Amino acid sequence: MVNWSLTVSDDIDQSVRRFLAEQDGEERDMAVFVEKAVRRELFDQKLQAIKNRNAQYSQQDIMETVDEALSNVRASCS
């Protein structure tokens, strides 16, 4: 584990502490809350980057590529 030292606005601090106080068990742990939030944000940013990269392709092109890849995998497993 790594320790972080973070500075946030008073408003965010109070909002998070209020929210966590209403939760049960492990869900009250600020470190757990922050880690989940960071994981979600990283996932969302990566997903958006992929969407932006693939914006030039139609849904049909993407589905055809997926179908072709699946067919190749299934053929190699036979």
Secondary structure, 3 states (H helix, E strand, C coil): CCCCCCCCCHHHHHHHHHHHHCCCHHHHCHHHHHHHHHHHHHHHHHHHHHHHHHCCCCHHHHHHHHHHHHHHHHHHHC
